[in-house]
Structure formats: C-alpha cells, structure tokens
Amino acid sequence: MICSVKTSFLAAVLLWITLLTGCASSSTGSYVVLLRDPDGKLGSVVVKNLQGEQVLSQAFEAATLDGSKESYFVTEAQLQRDFGAALAAQPPLPDLNQPKLGFLSGTQLTPQSQNDLRDIAQNIMRLVREGRPLDISIIGHADTSPPLPGDTNEALAKRRAEEVRSQLTNLLRQNRLGDLPPIITTSDGDHNPLDKANPASPVNRFVEVQIR
C-alpha cells in the first residue's frame, strides 16, 4: 500500500494516521482517513494498492488499505475510537502563524520585515533541531497597481517569493543548519489582497511564509 499526499500551496493536508500510526483496524478493516490541517485548510491524499487507487479529498473521508470497498466517511466518534490514543500522543504542532513580510517596492523588504524574516529563520532552526520534519511554502503577492511595461503582477509576486527564499536560505546557512527543509515558492499575483477594499494599496505587496 502506498499513500501519497497532494496539496496546493494554500491547502495543506494533516494526515494524522500516516504521521502517527499508519492505519487503524476496525470492523471495516485497516484504513486511512483525511483530516483538515490546524488552520482549517484541506488538501488530498491518494491511497494506492493492488486494486488501483482512491483519492480522498473531503474531511473525514476514508479508504481501506486493501481497496476492498469504495471510499466512505467516518464519524468523529469512530475516529476517536480508532485513533484517540494516537491523537492524544501527538506532540504539539509548531506555530504555523508567521508574520507577513511587506515590501517598499519591487523586491525590497521593509526594515520591519527584514527583522521578521530573521525571526522566521530562528523559528525554522529551532523546529529542525527539535527533529520536526518541515515543509516551507513562500507565496508572493502584489497590489493591483499597473506593473512596468513587459511585466505582470503575477511575475512580480513570484520574484518577491524568490527573493525571500534566497534571503531565508542564506540566513539558515549562516547559522550552519545542515540539511535545509524543502522550500517551495509560488505566486498569487494580485488575486488575494490583504486590504480587499483597496486592492491597489501598498499593504498588498507582501509575502507569506507557511511552515508545516
């Protein structure tokens, strides 16, 4: 049996059973179940076996490991019965809320964001040294101001994400962090402004660093 996780950059999967116990046994047989992550977002998981594959994409959706039946849904009571001990034993999750990093213009971080980025690097180093496996996503954003000729707000937002990744990687290496966790960059362009009432506001020039 193979479980593979598929997530978007803004929708992470918290697959408790894969992290903690792998599967549970009950009257339905050994199975896996998909749960939301701590901030309420949801991705998907693919369960592969000799019968083929099943894609779980809804909260509390489950699949048997042997593929002997179609996917189904478990109740919270069943989840607690089968996984309650494992859930209770899970170590505390790291703080997923990182400060948003703002820009003066282009890819130039504000002085406060430079300080915040150093704090984020310290947080990552602490988690890695605690032995936590991490995935890091950096999402760039732009306001709706017209870009320079030949440029796009989506491309500008991506360059901001790349600049933050470069600076973050340098900070981690300066502190002699061994194996760096995966760092992925993407762009939301001007589609998800912080100030939805004023999408052209400079406050919408920012980058999110998501740690999972």
Secondary structure, DSSP 4 states (H G I P E B T S, - for coil): -EEEEE-BTTB-EE-HHHHHTS-B-STT-SEEE-EE-TTS---EEEEEETTEEEEE-STTEEEETT--S--EE--HHHHHHHHHHHHHHPPPPP---PPPEEEEETTEE-HHHHHHHHHHHHHHHHHHHTT----EEEEE---SSPPPTT--HHHHHHHHHHHHHHHHHHHHHHTT-SSPPPEEEEE-TTSS-SSTT-TTSGGG-EEEEEE-
